[in-house]
Amino acid sequence: MADAAKSSGRPMEYPYTYSAKLARFPYKFYLTKQWIWKTMPFALLIVAPLYYKLSKLSNSPENVAKWKEIRRKELEGHHDD
C-alpha cells in the first residue's frame, strides 16, 4: 500500500487536476510581461479616493432619507384601491 502512494518524482505530462494546473501556471511570466499587473496599483491609488467620496455621499443620512421619500412616493400610487 505504501508503494502505491509514492510518486516517481517526475512531473505530469499534462496537469489534469486544478491544483496541478495552478502549480504549473507560469505566474512569473505573467507578472513581469503583462502591463495590467504593473498599472493596476497606480490605478487603484488614483480611483480609491473617488470611490471613497462617492460612497460617503451616497450613504449620507440626507441622501438615504431623500431616497426613502422617493420610494415611498413611488409606492403610494400603486396601492390605491
C-alpha positions as CSV (number, residue, x, y, z in Angstrom):
1,M,0.0,0.0,0.0
2,A,2.8,2.5,0.8
3,D,4.4,1.8,-2.6
4,A,1.2,2.9,-4.4
5,A,1.2,6.3,-2.8
6,K,4.8,7.0,-3.6
7,S,5.3,9.3,-6.6
8,S,8.0,8.7,-9.2
9,G,9.3,12.3,-8.8
10,R,8.6,13.2,-12.4
11,P,6.1,16.0,-13.3
12,M,2.9,15.1,-15.1
13,E,2.9,15.2,-18.8
14,Y,-0.4,17.2,-18.7
15,P,-1.7,18.7,-15.4
16,Y,-5.2,17.2,-15.2
17,T,-6.3,18.5,-11.8
18,Y,-6.9,22.1,-10.9
19,S,-4.3,22.1,-8.2
20,A,-1.7,20.7,-10.7
21,K,-2.7,23.4,-13.2
22,L,-2.3,26.1,-10.5
23,A,1.1,24.7,-9.5
24,R,2.3,24.6,-13.1
25,F,1.0,28.1,-14.1
26,P,3.7,30.5,-15.2
27,Y,3.0,33.2,-12.7
28,K,6.3,34.9,-13.0
29,F,5.9,35.3,-16.8
30,Y,2.5,36.9,-16.5
31,L,3.5,39.2,-13.6
32,T,6.6,40.5,-15.5
33,K,5.3,40.7,-19.1
34,Q,1.7,41.9,-18.8
35,W,1.0,45.6,-18.5
36,I,-2.1,45.2,-16.4
37,W,-0.2,44.0,-13.3
38,K,2.2,46.9,-13.5
39,T,-0.5,49.6,-13.8
40,M,-3.2,48.2,-11.5
41,P,-1.7,49.5,-8.3
42,F,-1.4,53.0,-9.7
43,A,-5.0,52.9,-11.0
44,L,-6.2,51.8,-7.6
45,L,-4.4,54.6,-5.9
46,I,-6.0,57.1,-8.3
47,V,-9.5,55.7,-8.1
48,A,-9.7,54.8,-4.4
49,P,-10.3,58.4,-3.2
50,L,-13.1,58.9,-5.8
51,Y,-14.8,55.7,-4.7
52,Y,-14.5,56.7,-1.1
53,K,-16.0,60.1,-1.7
54,L,-18.9,58.6,-3.8
55,S,-19.6,56.0,-1.1
56,K,-19.7,58.7,1.6
57,L,-22.0,60.9,-0.4
58,S,-24.4,58.1,-1.4
59,N,-24.6,56.7,2.1
60,S,-25.1,60.0,3.9
61,P,-28.2,60.3,6.1
62,E,-29.6,63.1,4.0
63,N,-29.3,61.1,0.8
64,V,-30.8,58.0,2.5
65,A,-33.8,60.0,3.7
66,K,-34.2,61.5,0.3
67,W,-34.4,58.2,-1.4
68,K,-36.6,56.7,1.2
69,E,-39.1,59.5,0.5
70,I,-38.8,58.9,-3.3
71,R,-39.5,55.2,-2.9
72,R,-42.4,56.0,-0.5
73,K,-44.0,58.3,-3.1
74,E,-43.5,55.7,-5.9
75,L,-45.3,53.0,-3.9
76,E,-48.0,55.4,-2.7
77,G,-49.9,55.4,-6.0
78,H,-49.8,51.6,-6.6
79,H,-51.9,50.7,-3.6
80,D,-55.0,52.9,-4.1
81,D,-58.0,50.6,-4.5
